[in-house]
Structure formats: structure tokens, C-alpha cells
Amino acid sequence: MKKNYRYIHISLLLFISLFLLITEIVPGANPTVGEIILVPAHPAPKSDVTISTDISGNSVSKVRLIINECNKETGVCYAPRNISMNKKNGDTFEAKITLQWDDVTSITYHIKLESGGKWIDYDEYTTLLSISSGNSNDTNGSPGFEIILFLFAVIGFIIFFKKFKSNF
């Protein structure tokens, strides 16, 4: 009978140890970051942008937005900026920024937050900027080959009618 109680005590001790290990692991789960929303969705260079996201988790102490402004055509990215995000309502964090450079074509950004004394980096995203050109048909204001073709058409039309008129 004593052997039977010994197995029960060992099993109970093992069960309690495993239970404590499981409960120790679960609270350490990382917070989750929702969709990152830009307003406007495709900003222009040197414009104001509001960036917001929902972050769920109990132990979030600081939230940062890391943003790079890049020119994909030349391959140049300016130094990244580390911007604090403010808690708005509920789980929503928001940052209002002004883009600094006029020659950039995209922005790359990601969320970095402090939870439980450690910093966690989340996925990086890239958004193309809306680049407005001064001329809607992408010319530099100089006449193109269409004028030369127009002149050949007018000259050909005049020659055709002169020949047609002289035959009658």
C-alpha cells in the first residue's frame, strides 16, 4: 500500500511541475501587430502621413515606427527615423510624420515594440509614393516627332491635290 502512495505522490509532483512549466511559458507570448494603415495610402514626397495600427498584448510598454525614405531608381535610402507611436484608444497606436525628402519614390517601414523588457521587430513593408509629374503626358515641353509627321502629311496632301487638279 505504501508503494502505491509513493507512485501517486511522484505522479502528482510530476503533474504539478509540468503544469507550472506550461503556465510559465504562456504569458511570455509576443504581442500581435495588426494591419498598418497609412493615410493617405500612397503619400507624395514631403507630405504629411498618419500611420496607425492595432497592437494586442498586455505587456506593451513602448511602440516605435522605423521608417526609411528611399529612391528605388537610384538605389539610395536615407537614414531611418525612429518615431514614437502614441496610444490613441483601445489597442490603437498612431504616429503623424512629415516625409523629409523630395526625390524619394517609396517608403519602407516596420513596427518595433518593447514588451516584457525586450524589443521585438515586426515585418517590414514598402509603399510606393504618388509621384506627380509636371506634365501629364510625360514630355519635357519640347516638340516631338508628331509635328514632323504632321508637316509631311500636309505637304503630301497639297501635292496630291495639285496633281489631281492639274489632271482635270
PyMOL commands that place a pseudoatom at each C-alpha (Angstrom):
pseudoatom trace, name=CA, resn=MET, resi=1, chain=A, elem=C, hetatm=0, pos=[0.000, 0.000, 0.000]
pseudoatom trace, name=CA, resn=LYS, resi=2, chain=A, elem=C, hetatm=0, pos=[2.913, 2.353, 0.747]
pseudoatom trace, name=CA, resn=LYS, resi=3, chain=A, elem=C, hetatm=0, pos=[4.332, 1.715, -2.745]
pseudoatom trace, name=CA, resn=ASN, resi=4, chain=A, elem=C, hetatm=0, pos=[1.027, 2.721, -4.263]
pseudoatom trace, name=CA, resn=TYR, resi=5, chain=A, elem=C, hetatm=0, pos=[1.029, 6.089, -2.426]
pseudoatom trace, name=CA, resn=ARG, resi=6, chain=A, elem=C, hetatm=0, pos=[4.619, 6.679, -3.466]
pseudoatom trace, name=CA, resn=TYR, resi=7, chain=A, elem=C, hetatm=0, pos=[3.649, 6.371, -7.172]
pseudoatom trace, name=CA, resn=ILE, resi=8, chain=A, elem=C, hetatm=0, pos=[0.675, 8.670, -6.649]
pseudoatom trace, name=CA, resn=HIS, resi=9, chain=A, elem=C, hetatm=0, pos=[2.896, 11.278, -4.949]
pseudoatom trace, name=CA, resn=ILE, resi=10, chain=A, elem=C, hetatm=0, pos=[5.523, 11.073, -7.688]
pseudoatom trace, name=CA, resn=SER, resi=11, chain=A, elem=C, hetatm=0, pos=[2.836, 11.333, -10.397]
pseudoatom trace, name=CA, resn=LEU, resi=12, chain=A, elem=C, hetatm=0, pos=[1.214, 14.282, -8.626]
pseudoatom trace, name=CA, resn=LEU, resi=13, chain=A, elem=C, hetatm=0, pos=[4.562, 16.044, -8.215]
pseudoatom trace, name=CA, resn=LEU, resi=14, chain=A, elem=C, hetatm=0, pos=[5.362, 15.454, -11.898]
pseudoatom trace, name=CA, resn=PHE, resi=15, chain=A, elem=C, hetatm=0, pos=[1.927, 16.743, -12.939]
pseudoatom trace, name=CA, resn=ILE, resi=16, chain=A, elem=C, hetatm=0, pos=[2.284, 19.927, -10.846]
pseudoatom trace, name=CA, resn=SER, resi=17, chain=A, elem=C, hetatm=0, pos=[5.792, 20.540, -12.244]
pseudoatom trace, name=CA, resn=LEU, resi=18, chain=A, elem=C, hetatm=0, pos=[4.568, 20.224, -15.824]
pseudoatom trace, name=CA, resn=PHE, resi=19, chain=A, elem=C, hetatm=0, pos=[1.594, 22.470, -15.124]
pseudoatom trace, name=CA, resn=LEU, resi=20, chain=A, elem=C, hetatm=0, pos=[3.861, 25.182, -13.671]
pseudoatom trace, name=CA, resn=LEU, resi=21, chain=A, elem=C, hetatm=0, pos=[6.163, 24.966, -16.691]
pseudoatom trace, name=CA, resn=ILE, resi=22, chain=A, elem=C, hetatm=0, pos=[3.260, 25.369, -19.100]
pseudoatom trace, name=CA, resn=THR, resi=23, chain=A, elem=C, hetatm=0, pos=[1.820, 28.373, -17.242]
pseudoatom trace, name=CA, resn=GLU, resi=24, chain=A, elem=C, hetatm=0, pos=[5.276, 29.975, -17.174]
pseudoatom trace, name=CA, resn=ILE, resi=25, chain=A, elem=C, hetatm=0, pos=[5.609, 29.737, -20.971]
pseudoatom trace, name=CA, resn=VAL, resi=26, chain=A, elem=C, hetatm=0, pos=[2.166, 31.003, -21.986]
pseudoatom trace, name=CA, resn=PRO, resi=27, chain=A, elem=C, hetatm=0, pos=[2.289, 34.548, -20.502]
pseudoatom trace, name=CA, resn=GLY, resi=28, chain=A, elem=C, hetatm=0, pos=[5.504, 35.230, -22.417]
pseudoatom trace, name=CA, resn=ALA, resi=29, chain=A, elem=C, hetatm=0, pos=[3.708, 35.196, -25.786]
pseudoatom trace, name=CA, resn=ASN, resi=30, chain=A, elem=C, hetatm=0, pos=[4.588, 38.128, -28.038]
pseudoatom trace, name=CA, resn=PRO, resi=31, chain=A, elem=C, hetatm=0, pos=[2.018, 40.858, -28.687]
pseudoatom trace, name=CA, resn=THR, resi=32, chain=A, elem=C, hetatm=0, pos=[0.413, 40.827, -32.130]
pseudoatom trace, name=CA, resn=VAL, resi=33, chain=A, elem=C, hetatm=0, pos=[0.512, 43.750, -34.553]
pseudoatom trace, name=CA, resn=GLY, resi=34, chain=A, elem=C, hetatm=0, pos=[-2.476, 44.264, -36.851]
pseudoatom trace, name=CA, resn=GLU, resi=35, chain=A, elem=C, hetatm=0, pos=[-2.543, 45.814, -40.298]
pseudoatom trace, name=CA, resn=ILE, resi=36, chain=A, elem=C, hetatm=0, pos=[-0.531, 49.031, -40.614]
pseudoatom trace, name=CA, resn=ILE, resi=37, chain=A, elem=C, hetatm=0, pos=[-2.709, 51.763, -42.140]
pseudoatom trace, name=CA, resn=LEU, resi=38, chain=A, elem=C, hetatm=0, pos=[-1.316, 54.813, -43.957]
pseudoatom trace, name=CA, resn=VAL, resi=39, chain=A, elem=C, hetatm=0, pos=[-3.430, 57.920, -44.545]
pseudoatom trace, name=CA, resn=PRO, resi=40, chain=A, elem=C, hetatm=0, pos=[-3.113, 58.783, -47.404]
pseudoatom trace, name=CA, resn=ALA, resi=41, chain=A, elem=C, hetatm=0, pos=[-2.456, 55.276, -48.720]
pseudoatom trace, name=CA, resn=HIS, resi=42, chain=A, elem=C, hetatm=0, pos=[0.115, 56.486, -51.290]
pseudoatom trace, name=CA, resn=PRO, resi=43, chain=A, elem=C, hetatm=0, pos=[1.503, 59.784, -49.984]
pseudoatom trace, name=CA, resn=ALA, resi=44, chain=A, elem=C, hetatm=0, pos=[3.557, 62.213, -52.031]
pseudoatom trace, name=CA, resn=PRO, resi=45, chain=A, elem=C, hetatm=0, pos=[7.148, 63.149, -51.162]
pseudoatom trace, name=CA, resn=LYS, resi=46, chain=A, elem=C, hetatm=0, pos=[7.424, 65.802, -48.423]
pseudoatom trace, name=CA, resn=SER, resi=47, chain=A, elem=C, hetatm=0, pos=[3.776, 65.282, -47.408]
pseudoatom trace, name=CA, resn=ASP, resi=48, chain=A, elem=C, hetatm=0, pos=[2.150, 64.604, -44.022]
pseudoatom trace, name=CA, resn=VAL, resi=49, chain=A, elem=C, hetatm=0, pos=[1.280, 60.969, -43.278]
pseudoatom trace, name=CA, resn=THR, resi=50, chain=A, elem=C, hetatm=0, pos=[-0.672, 59.389, -40.422]
pseudoatom trace, name=CA, resn=ILE, resi=51, chain=A, elem=C, hetatm=0, pos=[0.318, 55.799, -39.656]
pseudoatom trace, name=CA, resn=SER, resi=52, chain=A, elem=C, hetatm=0, pos=[-1.739, 53.666, -37.285]
pseudoatom trace, name=CA, resn=THR, resi=53, chain=A, elem=C, hetatm=0, pos=[-2.002, 50.042, -36.208]
pseudoatom trace, name=CA, resn=ASP, resi=54, chain=A, elem=C, hetatm=0, pos=[-3.721, 47.873, -33.616]
pseudoatom trace, name=CA, resn=ILE, resi=55, chain=A, elem=C, hetatm=0, pos=[-1.449, 46.074, -31.155]
pseudoatom trace, name=CA, resn=SER, resi=56, chain=A, elem=C, hetatm=0, pos=[-2.882, 43.459, -28.832]
pseudoatom trace, name=CA, resn=GLY, resi=57, chain=A, elem=C, hetatm=0, pos=[-0.962, 42.285, -25.809]
pseudoatom trace, name=CA, resn=ASN, resi=58, chain=A, elem=C, hetatm=0, pos=[-0.783, 43.142, -22.134]
pseudoatom trace, name=CA, resn=SER, resi=59, chain=A, elem=C, hetatm=0, pos=[2.860, 43.967, -21.604]
pseudoatom trace, name=CA, resn=VAL, resi=60, chain=A, elem=C, hetatm=0, pos=[3.473, 46.554, -24.361]
pseudoatom trace, name=CA, resn=SER, resi=61, chain=A, elem=C, hetatm=0, pos=[5.379, 49.484, -22.881]
pseudoatom trace, name=CA, resn=LYS, resi=62, chain=A, elem=C, hetatm=0, pos=[6.756, 51.356, -25.944]
pseudoatom trace, name=CA, resn=VAL, resi=63, chain=A, elem=C, hetatm=0, pos=[5.891, 51.290, -29.653]
pseudoatom trace, name=CA, resn=ARG, resi=64, chain=A, elem=C, hetatm=0, pos=[8.183, 52.711, -32.337]
pseudoatom trace, name=CA, resn=LEU, resi=65, chain=A, elem=C, hetatm=0, pos=[7.785, 53.213, -36.067]
pseudoatom trace, name=CA, resn=ILE, resi=66, chain=A, elem=C, hetatm=0, pos=[11.013, 52.744, -38.028]
pseudoatom trace, name=CA, resn=ILE, resi=67, chain=A, elem=C, hetatm=0, pos=[10.707, 54.445, -41.426]
pseudoatom trace, name=CA, resn=ASN, resi=68, chain=A, elem=C, hetatm=0, pos=[13.122, 54.787, -44.381]
pseudoatom trace, name=CA, resn=GLU, resi=69, chain=A, elem=C, hetatm=0, pos=[12.581, 57.069, -47.339]
pseudoatom trace, name=CA, resn=CYS, resi=70, chain=A, elem=C, hetatm=0, pos=[14.112, 55.547, -50.493]
pseudoatom trace, name=CA, resn=ASN, resi=71, chain=A, elem=C, hetatm=0, pos=[14.607, 56.336, -54.158]
pseudoatom trace, name=CA, resn=LYS, resi=72, chain=A, elem=C, hetatm=0, pos=[14.246, 52.944, -55.870]
pseudoatom trace, name=CA, resn=GLU, resi=73, chain=A, elem=C, hetatm=0, pos=[15.506, 54.300, -59.208]
pseudoatom trace, name=CA, resn=THR, resi=74, chain=A, elem=C, hetatm=0, pos=[18.907, 55.304, -57.828]
pseudoatom trace, name=CA, resn=GLY, resi=75, chain=A, elem=C, hetatm=0, pos=[19.009, 52.746, -55.009]
pseudoatom trace, name=CA, resn=VAL, resi=76, chain=A, elem=C, hetatm=0, pos=[19.511, 55.419, -52.350]
pseudoatom trace, name=CA, resn=CYS, resi=77, chain=A, elem=C, hetatm=0, pos=[17.848, 55.178, -48.946]
pseudoatom trace, name=CA, resn=TYR, resi=78, chain=A, elem=C, hetatm=0, pos=[18.184, 57.962, -46.416]
pseudoatom trace, name=CA, resn=ALA, resi=79, chain=A, elem=C, hetatm=0, pos=[18.906, 57.267, -42.754]
pseudoatom trace, name=CA, resn=PRO, resi=80, chain=A, elem=C, hetatm=0, pos=[15.989, 55.575, -40.983]
pseudoatom trace, name=CA, resn=ARG, resi=81, chain=A, elem=C, hetatm=0, pos=[13.929, 57.542, -38.495]
pseudoatom trace, name=CA, resn=ASN, resi=82, chain=A, elem=C, hetatm=0, pos=[12.746, 56.096, -35.185]
pseudoatom trace, name=CA, resn=ILE, resi=83, chain=A, elem=C, hetatm=0, pos=[9.386, 57.678, -34.311]
pseudoatom trace, name=CA, resn=SER, resi=84, chain=A, elem=C, hetatm=0, pos=[7.372, 57.073, -31.127]
pseudoatom trace, name=CA, resn=MET, resi=85, chain=A, elem=C, hetatm=0, pos=[3.791, 55.962, -31.654]
pseudoatom trace, name=CA, resn=ASN, resi=86, chain=A, elem=C, hetatm=0, pos=[1.166, 57.266, -29.257]
pseudoatom trace, name=CA, resn=LYS, resi=87, chain=A, elem=C, hetatm=0, pos=[-1.667, 55.172, -27.881]
pseudoatom trace, name=CA, resn=LYS, resi=88, chain=A, elem=C, hetatm=0, pos=[-4.995, 56.550, -29.102]
pseudoatom trace, name=CA, resn=ASN, resi=89, chain=A, elem=C, hetatm=0, pos=[-7.937, 54.423, -27.969]
pseudoatom trace, name=CA, resn=GLY, resi=90, chain=A, elem=C, hetatm=0, pos=[-8.072, 50.777, -27.011]
pseudoatom trace, name=CA, resn=ASP, resi=91, chain=A, elem=C, hetatm=0, pos=[-5.265, 48.943, -28.771]
pseudoatom trace, name=CA, resn=THR, resi=92, chain=A, elem=C, hetatm=0, pos=[-4.678, 51.571, -31.494]
pseudoatom trace, name=CA, resn=PHE, resi=93, chain=A, elem=C, hetatm=0, pos=[-1.307, 53.296, -31.773]
pseudoatom trace, name=CA, resn=GLU, resi=94, chain=A, elem=C, hetatm=0, pos=[-0.705, 56.238, -34.113]
pseudoatom trace, name=CA, resn=ALA, resi=95, chain=A, elem=C, hetatm=0, pos=[2.130, 58.448, -35.402]
pseudoatom trace, name=CA, resn=LYS, resi=96, chain=A, elem=C, hetatm=0, pos=[1.923, 61.580, -37.541]
pseudoatom trace, name=CA, resn=ILE, resi=97, chain=A, elem=C, hetatm=0, pos=[5.011, 62.284, -39.613]
pseudoatom trace, name=CA, resn=THR, resi=98, chain=A, elem=C, hetatm=0, pos=[6.161, 64.542, -42.422]
pseudoatom trace, name=CA, resn=LEU, resi=99, chain=A, elem=C, hetatm=0, pos=[8.221, 62.952, -45.169]
pseudoatom trace, name=CA, resn=GLN, resi=100, chain=A, elem=C, hetatm=0, pos=[11.502, 64.843, -45.481]
pseudoatom trace, name=CA, resn=TRP, resi=101, chain=A, elem=C, hetatm=0, pos=[12.879, 64.257, -48.980]
pseudoatom trace, name=CA, resn=ASP, resi=102, chain=A, elem=C, hetatm=0, pos=[11.516, 65.322, -52.374]
pseudoatom trace, name=CA, resn=ASP, resi=103, chain=A, elem=C, hetatm=0, pos=[13.425, 62.811, -54.535]
pseudoatom trace, name=CA, resn=VAL, resi=104, chain=A, elem=C, hetatm=0, pos=[12.107, 59.615, -52.911]
pseudoatom trace, name=CA, resn=THR, resi=105, chain=A, elem=C, hetatm=0, pos=[9.858, 57.101, -54.669]
pseudoatom trace, name=CA, resn=SER, resi=106, chain=A, elem=C, hetatm=0, pos=[8.957, 54.787, -51.760]
pseudoatom trace, name=CA, resn=ILE, resi=107, chain=A, elem=C, hetatm=0, pos=[8.911, 54.405, -48.004]
pseudoatom trace, name=CA, resn=THR, resi=108, chain=A, elem=C, hetatm=0, pos=[9.850, 51.276, -46.081]
pseudoatom trace, name=CA, resn=TYR, resi=109, chain=A, elem=C, hetatm=0, pos=[8.566, 50.912, -42.533]
pseudoatom trace, name=CA, resn=HIS, resi=110, chain=A, elem=C, hetatm=0, pos=[8.074, 48.449, -39.694]
pseudoatom trace, name=CA, resn=ILE, resi=111, chain=A, elem=C, hetatm=0, pos=[6.910, 48.360, -36.086]
pseudoatom trace, name=CA, resn=LYS, resi=112, chain=A, elem=C, hetatm=0, pos=[9.282, 47.774, -33.190]
pseudoatom trace, name=CA, resn=LEU, resi=113, chain=A, elem=C, hetatm=0, pos=[7.887, 47.440, -29.682]
pseudoatom trace, name=CA, resn=GLU, resi=114, chain=A, elem=C, hetatm=0, pos=[9.066, 46.796, -26.163]
pseudoatom trace, name=CA, resn=SER, resi=115, chain=A, elem=C, hetatm=0, pos=[7.319, 44.006, -24.318]
pseudoatom trace, name=CA, resn=GLY, resi=116, chain=A, elem=C, hetatm=0, pos=[8.452, 42.387, -21.113]
pseudoatom trace, name=CA, resn=GLY, resi=117, chain=A, elem=C, hetatm=0, pos=[11.778, 44.225, -21.185]
pseudoatom trace, name=CA, resn=LYS, resi=118, chain=A, elem=C, hetatm=0, pos=[12.781, 43.099, -24.689]
pseudoatom trace, name=CA, resn=TRP, resi=119, chain=A, elem=C, hetatm=0, pos=[12.439, 44.780, -28.081]
pseudoatom trace, name=CA, resn=ILE, resi=120, chain=A, elem=C, hetatm=0, pos=[10.624, 42.916, -30.860]
pseudoatom trace, name=CA, resn=ASP, resi=121, chain=A, elem=C, hetatm=0, pos=[10.864, 43.794, -34.585]
pseudoatom trace, name=CA, resn=TYR, resi=122, chain=A, elem=C, hetatm=0, pos=[7.904, 43.000, -36.845]
pseudoatom trace, name=CA, resn=ASP, resi=123, chain=A, elem=C, hetatm=0, pos=[7.609, 42.564, -40.626]
pseudoatom trace, name=CA, resn=GLU, resi=124, chain=A, elem=C, hetatm=0, pos=[8.793, 45.328, -42.916]
pseudoatom trace, name=CA, resn=TYR, resi=125, chain=A, elem=C, hetatm=0, pos=[6.511, 46.856, -45.569]
pseudoatom trace, name=CA, resn=THR, resi=126, chain=A, elem=C, hetatm=0, pos=[7.149, 49.098, -48.587]
pseudoatom trace, name=CA, resn=THR, resi=127, chain=A, elem=C, hetatm=0, pos=[4.724, 51.596, -50.071]
pseudoatom trace, name=CA, resn=LEU, resi=128, chain=A, elem=C, hetatm=0, pos=[5.269, 53.412, -53.366]
pseudoatom trace, name=CA, resn=LEU, resi=129, chain=A, elem=C, hetatm=0, pos=[4.747, 57.148, -53.217]
pseudoatom trace, name=CA, resn=SER, resi=130, chain=A, elem=C, hetatm=0, pos=[2.479, 59.014, -55.614]
pseudoatom trace, name=CA, resn=ILE, resi=131, chain=A, elem=C, hetatm=0, pos=[4.824, 60.965, -57.824]
pseudoatom trace, name=CA, resn=SER, resi=132, chain=A, elem=C, hetatm=0, pos=[3.170, 63.790, -59.717]
pseudoatom trace, name=CA, resn=SER, resi=133, chain=A, elem=C, hetatm=0, pos=[4.907, 64.900, -62.885]
pseudoatom trace, name=CA, resn=GLY, resi=134, chain=A, elem=C, hetatm=0, pos=[4.642, 68.476, -64.060]
pseudoatom trace, name=CA, resn=ASN, resi=135, chain=A, elem=C, hetatm=0, pos=[3.244, 67.436, -67.455]
pseudoatom trace, name=CA, resn=SER, resi=136, chain=A, elem=C, hetatm=0, pos=[0.586, 64.761, -67.716]
pseudoatom trace, name=CA, resn=ASN, resi=137, chain=A, elem=C, hetatm=0, pos=[1.895, 63.216, -70.980]
pseudoatom trace, name=CA, resn=ASP, resi=138, chain=A, elem=C, hetatm=0, pos=[5.488, 62.967, -69.650]
pseudoatom trace, name=CA, resn=THR, resi=139, chain=A, elem=C, hetatm=0, pos=[7.113, 65.323, -72.164]
pseudoatom trace, name=CA, resn=ASN, resi=140, chain=A, elem=C, hetatm=0, pos=[9.600, 67.991, -71.279]
pseudoatom trace, name=CA, resn=GLY, resi=141, chain=A, elem=C, hetatm=0, pos=[7.770, 70.711, -73.192]
pseudoatom trace, name=CA, resn=SER, resi=142, chain=A, elem=C, hetatm=0, pos=[9.736, 70.328, -76.447]
pseudoatom trace, name=CA, resn=PRO, resi=143, chain=A, elem=C, hetatm=0, pos=[8.015, 69.346, -79.689]
pseudoatom trace, name=CA, resn=GLY, resi=144, chain=A, elem=C, hetatm=0, pos=[8.322, 65.735, -80.705]
pseudoatom trace, name=CA, resn=PHE, resi=145, chain=A, elem=C, hetatm=0, pos=[8.223, 63.791, -83.929]
pseudoatom trace, name=CA, resn=GLU, resi=146, chain=A, elem=C, hetatm=0, pos=[4.468, 64.217, -84.244]
pseudoatom trace, name=CA, resn=ILE, resi=147, chain=A, elem=C, hetatm=0, pos=[4.984, 67.734, -85.684]
pseudoatom trace, name=CA, resn=ILE, resi=148, chain=A, elem=C, hetatm=0, pos=[7.300, 66.395, -88.403]
pseudoatom trace, name=CA, resn=LEU, resi=149, chain=A, elem=C, hetatm=0, pos=[4.777, 63.700, -89.317]
pseudoatom trace, name=CA, resn=PHE, resi=150, chain=A, elem=C, hetatm=0, pos=[2.037, 66.343, -89.431]
pseudoatom trace, name=CA, resn=LEU, resi=151, chain=A, elem=C, hetatm=0, pos=[4.099, 68.513, -91.805]
pseudoatom trace, name=CA, resn=PHE, resi=152, chain=A, elem=C, hetatm=0, pos=[4.773, 65.546, -94.143]
pseudoatom trace, name=CA, resn=ALA, resi=153, chain=A, elem=C, hetatm=0, pos=[1.030, 64.792, -94.168]
pseudoatom trace, name=CA, resn=VAL, resi=154, chain=A, elem=C, hetatm=0, pos=[0.156, 68.411, -95.056]
pseudoatom trace, name=CA, resn=ILE, resi=155, chain=A, elem=C, hetatm=0, pos=[2.795, 68.546, -97.832]
pseudoatom trace, name=CA, resn=GLY, resi=156, chain=A, elem=C, hetatm=0, pos=[1.634, 65.201, -99.216]
pseudoatom trace, name=CA, resn=PHE, resi=157, chain=A, elem=C, hetatm=0, pos=[-1.974, 66.406, -99.156]
pseudoatom trace, name=CA, resn=ILE, resi=158, chain=A, elem=C, hetatm=0, pos=[-1.034, 69.601, -101.072]
pseudoatom trace, name=CA, resn=ILE, resi=159, chain=A, elem=C, hetatm=0, pos=[0.979, 67.675, -103.698]
pseudoatom trace, name=CA, resn=PHE, resi=160, chain=A, elem=C, hetatm=0, pos=[-1.853, 65.149, -104.149]
pseudoatom trace, name=CA, resn=PHE, resi=161, chain=A, elem=C, hetatm=0, pos=[-4.431, 67.893, -104.746]
pseudoatom trace, name=CA, resn=LYS, resi=162, chain=A, elem=C, hetatm=0, pos=[-2.150, 69.794, -107.156]
pseudoatom trace, name=CA, resn=LYS, resi=163, chain=A, elem=C, hetatm=0, pos=[-1.730, 66.670, -109.281]
pseudoatom trace, name=CA, resn=PHE, resi=164, chain=A, elem=C, hetatm=0, pos=[-5.429, 65.831, -109.040]
pseudoatom trace, name=CA, resn=LYS, resi=165, chain=A, elem=C, hetatm=0, pos=[-6.371, 69.425, -110.008]
pseudoatom trace, name=CA, resn=SER, resi=166, chain=A, elem=C, hetatm=0, pos=[-3.978, 69.518, -112.972]
pseudoatom trace, name=CA, resn=ASN, resi=167, chain=A, elem=C, hetatm=0, pos=[-5.490, 66.310, -114.457]
pseudoatom trace, name=CA, resn=PHE, resi=168, chain=A, elem=C, hetatm=0, pos=[-8.905, 67.991, -114.900]
for i in range(1, 168): cmd.bond("trace and resi %d" % i, "trace and resi %d" % (i + 1))
show_as sticks, trace
zoom trace
